[in-house]
Amino acid sequence: MFAKHKKTISFVVVLVLLIVVIIQSAITGSIKVTPFELIQGLFTGTNDDVAIIKDLRLPRILIALFAGAALSVAGVLLQAVMRNPLADPGIIGVSAGAGFMSILVVSLFPTLYFFVPLFAFVGGALAFFLVYSLSWKSGLDPLRMILIGIAVNALFTGLSQGIGFSGSALTQSMSQTMTSTLTMKKWSDVDVIVLYGTIGLLLSFGVYAWCNYLALEDRTAKNLGVNVNLARFVISLIAVLLASVATSVAGLFAFVGLLVPHIGRSLVGTDHKVLIPFSALAGALLILTADTLGRTILAPNEIPASIIMAVIGGPFLIFLLRKSDRIYGH
């Protein structure tokens, strides 16, 4: 019974859990309200506690949701392009490149804040180009790509930290981009990630057929009428856009694009028509859960969600590396 309806059950479970965590995250914290008071206060505007939650907690929740969805789908797309489930925006340096460009632009041109995701996209694309081109040697070797990705990630992380230590108050405040702390996020941040994130997610679903074709050998895909090079280029750009948007607003989260797609493939299969939307929901659930736990488990102190993700994702990466001889035909 479960095997027959595994995809449907997986979607329903993730969706129900996501709704539960959203409500729990909204009502839990230094200010506590009941779900009924929250809903009533949002509609009537007469509850001062709900008004505070609306201004401080809801933007944080929405940013966590969109960041998780964007990073997870970016991981799905990068893994399709590289035929490698070890590909992740955080591991291969795309997020670090986007974060560096975000800090650089806001430090030099603070009035361009709303366009930071576009500049972050340039930084992420540069990092991806470096990893892809330097890893190519008669094909893409998973371990070589990871090693070069780690080096590119270290390069851009070091550059970002260098700007952060320049002493400028602006760069110090912007260095929060690198800490993945979702505190003090504003509705203006929500506007940015919702706009660019929605565009990226819609585009990603539009290329699901190409992602399926890229799972085949290049020669087979070409025989089916697919322009493989164009498909890889477009899918890569969408993945970089998603990772860059999430990084520029929410900060650096490693392993999200690694963990969620792998779990998604085991639950809903490898068809990207199903895998992409499932990964978006599961990624949103994962980041929001990590942020809620980090915010409440040691209250009033906070543990950044990125630390929780690192604790979970590190062992998972080791597990995948040990299986790397059986992935995508390698």
Buried (B, 14 or more C-beta within 10 A) or exposed (E): EEEEEBBEBBBEEBBEBBEEBBBBBBBBBEEEBEEEBBBBBBEEEEBEBBEBBBEBBBBBBBBBBBBBBBBBBBBBBBBBBBBBBBBBBBBBBBBBBBBBBBBBBBBEEEEEBEBBBBBBBBBBBBBBBBBBEBBEEEEBBBBBBBBBBBEBBEBBBEBBEEBBEEEEEEBBEBBBBBBBBBEEBEEEBBBBBBBBBBBBBEBBBEBBEBBBBBBBEBEEBBEEEBEBEEBBEBBBBBBBBBBBBBBBBBBBBBBBBBBBBBBBBEBBBBBBEBBBBBBBBBBBBBBBBBBBBBBBEEEEEBBBBBBBBBEBBEEBBEEBBEEBEEBBEB
